[in-house]
């Protein structure tokens, strides 16, 4: 089943790093973008706030916010993908 991954942030360096570590974790599992996962960048501050993310970067997996205010660790990301 394809995972929908949302990066909630205005495009700051921490948001870009978060995208990078998530992409690396997915690819490390042998996943292919557009087949196994899709990454969407949500940059609108009102949308970010409406999702309950008060500190960026935020991450949502399949519509559920799983992290905010930090760059997630590889182990944490792999746990989200289970």
TORPA-4810 file (N, C-alpha, C, O; in nm, 3 decimals):
<nodes>
NODE_1_0.084_-0.119_0.000_0.000_0.000_0.000_0.088_0.125_0.000_0.184_0.134_0.077_X
NODE_2_0.057_0.219_-0.086_0.136_0.341_-0.097_0.120_0.427_0.029_0.010_0.444_0.081_X
NODE_3_0.233_0.481_0.075_0.232_0.574_0.188_0.230_0.717_0.135_0.303_0.751_0.043_X
NODE_4_0.145_0.798_0.195_0.140_0.941_0.166_0.214_1.011_0.279_0.175_1.001_0.396_X
NODE_5_0.319_1.083_0.244_0.403_1.151_0.342_0.393_1.300_0.317_0.417_1.347_0.205_X
NODE_6_0.356_1.375_0.421_0.348_1.520_0.409_0.454_1.584_0.498_0.467_1.550_0.616_X
NODE_7_0.529_1.676_0.441_0.625_1.756_0.516_0.556_1.890_0.538_0.529_1.963_0.442_X
NODE_8_0.529_1.923_0.663_0.458_2.046_0.698_0.560_2.149_0.745_0.613_2.140_0.856_X
NODE_9_0.587_2.246_0.660_0.685_2.349_0.692_0.699_2.446_0.578_0.659_2.416_0.465_X
NODE_10_0.754_2.561_0.606_0.758_2.668_0.506_0.878_2.660_0.413_0.901_2.751_0.334_X
NODE_11_0.955_2.551_0.422_1.069_2.535_0.332_1.202_2.570_0.394_1.301_2.593_0.323_X
NODE_12_1.207_2.575_0.526_1.331_2.607_0.598_1.432_2.493_0.582_1.395_2.384_0.539_X
NODE_13_1.559_2.517_0.616_1.659_2.411_0.605_1.624_2.285_0.685_1.652_2.174_0.639_X
NODE_14_1.562_2.300_0.802_1.521_2.183_0.881_1.412_2.104_0.809_1.407_1.981_0.819_X
NODE_15_1.325_2.174_0.739_1.219_2.106_0.662_1.280_2.028_0.547_1.240_1.915_0.519_X
NODE_16_1.378_2.087_0.480_1.446_2.020_0.369_1.523_1.898_0.419_1.524_1.794_0.353_X
NODE_17_1.588_1.909_0.535_1.661_1.797_0.594_1.564_1.684_0.631_1.594_1.567_0.611_X
NODE_18_1.448_1.722_0.685_1.347_1.622_0.720_1.303_1.545_0.596_1.293_1.422_0.600_X
NODE_19_1.279_1.615_0.487_1.242_1.547_0.363_1.353_1.452_0.320_1.326_1.339_0.279_X
NODE_20_1.476_1.496_0.330_1.591_1.415_0.289_1.602_1.286_0.370_1.623_1.180_0.313_X
NODE_21_1.589_1.294_0.503_1.603_1.174_0.585_1.486_1.078_0.565_1.502_0.957_0.572_X
NODE_22_1.367_1.133_0.540_1.251_1.048_0.513_1.268_0.976_0.380_1.241_0.857_0.369_X
NODE_23_1.311_1.050_0.279_1.333_0.990_0.147_1.440_0.880_0.156_1.425_0.773_0.097_X
NODE_24_1.548_0.907_0.231_1.656_0.809_0.247_1.604_0.683_0.317_1.640_0.572_0.277_X
NODE_25_1.521_0.700_0.419_1.466_0.584_0.491_1.378_0.500_0.398_1.387_0.378_0.397_X
NODE_26_1.293_0.567_0.321_1.203_0.495_0.229_1.283_0.421_0.122_1.255_0.305_0.093_X
NODE_27_1.380_0.488_0.066_1.462_0.425_-0.038_1.547_0.312_0.020_1.576_0.215_-0.049_X
NODE_28_1.586_0.325_0.147_1.661_0.219_0.214_1.579_0.091_0.230_1.635_-0.018_0.242_X
NODE_29_1.447_0.105_0.230_1.358_-0.011_0.236_1.332_-0.069_0.096_1.261_-0.168_0.081_X
NODE_30_1.391_-0.004_-0.004_1.369_-0.049_-0.141_1.244_0.011_-0.204_1.202_-0.030_-0.312_X
NODE_31_1.185_0.111_-0.135_1.064_0.174_-0.187_1.099_0.269_-0.301_1.206_0.329_-0.303_X
NODE_32_1.008_0.279_-0.394_1.024_0.370_-0.507_0.918_0.480_-0.498_0.800_0.454_-0.475_X
NODE_33_0.966_0.603_-0.518_0.873_0.716_-0.516_0.774_0.701_-0.631_0.810_0.659_-0.741_X
NODE_34_0.650_0.735_-0.604_0.535_0.727_-0.694_0.483_0.585_-0.712_0.379_0.565_-0.774_X
NODE_35_0.554_0.486_-0.658_0.503_0.348_-0.654_0.468_0.310_-0.511_0.358_0.260_-0.484_X
NODE_36_0.562_0.334_-0.420_0.545_0.294_-0.280_0.518_0.411_-0.186_0.459_0.394_-0.080_X
NODE_37_0.563_0.530_-0.226_0.541_0.647_-0.141_0.536_0.773_-0.226_0.592_0.780_-0.335_X
NODE_38_0.467_0.873_-0.172_0.460_1.006_-0.232_0.489_1.106_-0.122_0.439_1.093_-0.010_X
NODE_39_0.570_1.206_-0.154_0.600_1.314_-0.059_0.535_1.442_-0.109_0.552_1.481_-0.224_X
NODE_40_0.460_1.505_-0.019_0.396_1.633_-0.049_0.449_1.736_0.050_0.462_1.708_0.169_X
NODE_41_0.480_1.854_0.000_0.526_1.963_0.085_0.408_2.057_0.110_0.351_2.113_0.016_X
NODE_42_0.373_2.074_0.235_0.264_2.163_0.275_0.331_2.288_0.333_0.388_2.284_0.442_X
NODE_43_0.323_2.400_0.259_0.394_2.522_0.300_0.303_2.634_0.349_0.351_2.736_0.399_X
NODE_44_0.172_2.618_0.336_0.077_2.722_0.376_0.066_2.723_0.529_0.019_2.626_0.588_X
NODE_45_0.108_2.834_0.595_0.106_2.839_0.741_-0.032_2.812_0.802_-0.040_2.751_0.909_X
NODE_46_-0.140_2.855_0.737_-0.273_2.831_0.793_-0.309_2.683_0.787_-0.374_2.631_0.878_X
NODE_47_-0.268_2.615_0.681_-0.293_2.470_0.670_-0.209_2.396_0.773_-0.258_2.303_0.839_X
NODE_48_-0.084_2.437_0.788_0.005_2.374_0.886_-0.055_2.388_1.026_-0.062_2.290_1.101_X
NODE_49_-0.099_2.507_1.062_-0.159_2.531_1.193_-0.288_2.452_1.211_-0.315_2.400_1.319_X
NODE_50_-0.367_2.442_1.105_-0.494_2.369_1.115_-0.472_2.220_1.139_-0.562_2.151_1.188_X
NODE_51_-0.355_2.171_1.107_-0.322_2.029_1.130_-0.267_2.008_1.271_-0.236_1.896_1.310_X
NODE_52_-0.255_2.117_1.349_-0.208_2.107_1.486_-0.057_2.115_1.501_-0.004_2.088_1.609_X
NODE_53_0.012_2.151_1.394_0.158_2.163_1.399_0.192_2.307_1.434_0.170_2.399_1.355_X
NODE_54_0.247_2.327_1.554_0.282_2.462_1.599_0.428_2.494_1.576_0.467_2.610_1.567_X
NODE_55_0.511_2.388_1.566_0.654_2.406_1.537_0.690_2.317_1.419_0.656_2.199_1.416_X
NODE_56_0.759_2.376_1.323_0.799_2.299_1.206_0.942_2.247_1.224_1.017_2.303_1.304_X
NODE_57_0.980_2.145_1.153_0.899_2.074_1.054_0.802_1.977_1.120_0.828_1.923_1.227_X
NODE_58_0.690_1.958_1.053_0.595_1.856_1.093_0.594_1.747_0.988_0.627_1.770_0.872_X
NODE_59_0.555_1.628_1.029_0.545_1.516_0.936_0.412_1.447_0.960_0.374_1.419_1.074_X
NODE_60_0.341_1.419_0.851_0.218_1.340_0.857_0.235_1.220_0.765_0.285_1.232_0.653_X
NODE_61_0.194_1.105_0.814_0.196_0.982_0.736_0.051_0.938_0.719_-0.021_0.917_0.817_X
NODE_62_0.009_0.924_0.595_-0.129_0.883_0.564_-0.231_0.969_0.639_-0.331_0.918_0.690_X
NODE_63_-0.205_1.100_0.645_-0.298_1.195_0.704_-0.285_1.217_0.853_-0.350_1.306_0.907_X
NODE_64_-0.203_1.138_0.921_-0.188_1.151_1.066_-0.055_1.217_1.099_0.050_1.170_1.055_X
NODE_65_-0.060_1.327_1.175_0.063_1.395_1.217_0.136_1.305_1.316_0.081_1.265_1.419_X
NODE_66_0.262_1.274_1.283_0.341_1.184_1.367_0.460_1.254_1.433_0.524_1.197_1.522_X
NODE_67_0.489_1.377_1.390_0.605_1.448_1.445_0.590_1.597_1.420_0.532_1.638_1.319_X
NODE_68_0.643_1.677_1.511_0.652_1.821_1.485_0.765_1.880_1.568_0.795_1.835_1.679_X
NODE_69_0.828_1.983_1.510_0.931_2.057_1.580_1.069_1.996_1.582_1.157_2.044_1.654_X
NODE_70_1.091_1.889_1.504_1.223_1.827_1.505_1.247_1.752_1.375_1.154_1.721_1.300_X
NODE_71_1.374_1.724_1.351_1.412_1.637_1.239_1.408_1.495_1.295_1.482_1.464_1.388_X
NODE_72_1.323_1.409_1.240_1.310_1.274_1.296_1.433_1.187_1.269_1.502_1.203_1.168_X
NODE_73_1.457_1.094_1.360_1.566_0.997_1.346_1.523_0.885_1.252_1.404_0.857_1.238_X
NODE_74_1.621_0.820_1.189_1.593_0.710_1.096_1.506_0.603_1.162_1.409_0.557_1.102_X
NODE_75_1.540_0.562_1.285_1.465_0.456_1.353_1.319_0.496_1.372_1.229_0.413_1.357_X
NODE_76_1.297_0.621_1.404_1.161_0.672_1.423_1.084_0.666_1.292_0.968_0.624_1.289_X
NODE_77_1.147_0.707_1.184_1.084_0.706_1.052_1.049_0.563_1.012_0.938_0.537_0.965_X
NODE_78_1.142_0.471_1.029_1.116_0.332_0.993_0.999_0.275_1.072_0.923_0.194_1.019_X
NODE_79_0.985_0.316_1.197_0.872_0.273_1.278_0.740_0.325_1.220_0.639_0.253_1.223_X
NODE_80_0.739_0.447_1.169_0.617_0.503_1.108_0.576_0.423_0.985_0.457_0.412_0.955_X
NODE_81_0.673_0.368_0.915_0.646_0.298_0.790_0.592_0.157_0.809_0.549_0.094_0.713_X
NODE_82_0.594_0.108_0.932_0.546_-0.029_0.958_0.397_-0.039_0.940_0.339_-0.146_0.958_X
</nodes>
